[in-house]
Amino acid sequence: MAGSETRVPEYSTYVPSGHTCTRCKQGIKQLEPARRIRIIGRVEGTGPLVEYEHLRCPNL
């Protein structure tokens, strides 16, 4: 039900290594500031309930 999902920016944080930015699809480096995005309306088990984005994507 992707149409009923809402992305809510929560706060800036440092992300554990291995996460990918949902906007630019590039890896987020360890100790690189990122924005935590909570997904409201996503059914558990159909994808992550939390995503991360660069504060400023390197190539956008």
Secondary structure by P-SEA (a helix, b strand, c coil): ccccbbbbbcbbbbbcccccccccccccccccbbbbbbbccccccccccbbbbbcccccc
